[in-house]
Amino acid sequence: MNIGMNIFYKVPVKKQVELFHRYGVDRTFWSSEKPDFEEDMRLFREGGILCETLHAPYRGINAFWEEDEEAAQAMMLRLKDCIDKCARRIADMVEDFKREICARKA
């Protein structure tokens, strides 16, 4: 069975990986705006935890419907950054899913 969860920012990622393994959690989701995002992704992957979902930013999303062009552009840049992070991670995610599928067949 696949079980996913997130402890968010209260527990360091290394400790999360340890706790996830202890309690049978094999996947997580993460914020694309976490300051140590790339390092966190590395730690999860090395720890065998699949990060299958990235949360896009949403605080400030109303800027698109308001008249503050500067705020709307800032939000657009935040969303673009999230998409860029997803694009960089896609090869790792495909490999992780392939490995998972092969393990199920074995």
PENORRA-V122735 format. One record per backbone hydrogen bond with DSSP energy under -0.5 kcal/mol. NH is the residue of the N-H (numbers start at 0). CO is the residue of the C=O. E is the energy in kcal/mol with one decimal. If there is no record, write none. Layout:
BEGIN
NH CO E
NH CO E
END
This chain:
BEGIN
2 0 -0.5
4 26 -1.7
9 6 -1.0
15 11 -2.3
16 12 -2.7
17 13 -1.8
18 14 -2.7
19 15 -3.4
20 16 -2.3
21 17 -2.1
22 18 -2.1
23 20 -1.1
24 19 -2.9
25 2 -2.1
26 2 -1.3
27 49 -2.7
29 52 -2.1
31 54 -2.2
33 30 -1.2
36 33 -1.7
39 35 -2.9
40 36 -2.6
41 37 -2.0
42 38 -2.5
43 39 -2.6
44 40 -2.5
45 41 -2.9
46 42 -1.7
47 44 -1.7
48 43 -3.0
49 25 -2.4
49 47 -0.6
51 27 -1.7
51 49 -1.0
52 27 -0.8
54 29 -3.3
55 53 -0.5
60 57 -2.4
62 59 -1.9
63 60 -1.8
64 61 -1.7
65 61 -0.7
65 62 -0.5
68 66 -1.3
71 67 -2.2
72 68 -2.4
73 69 -2.2
74 70 -2.2
75 71 -2.3
76 72 -2.2
77 73 -1.8
78 74 -2.4
79 75 -2.5
80 76 -2.3
81 77 -1.8
82 78 -2.3
83 79 -2.7
84 80 -2.2
85 81 -2.2
86 82 -2.5
87 83 -2.1
88 84 -1.6
89 85 -1.2
92 88 -2.5
93 89 -2.5
94 90 -2.2
95 91 -2.7
96 92 -2.6
97 93 -2.5
98 94 -2.5
99 95 -2.1
100 96 -2.6
101 97 -2.7
102 98 -2.1
103 99 -1.8
104 100 -1.7
105 101 -1.3
END
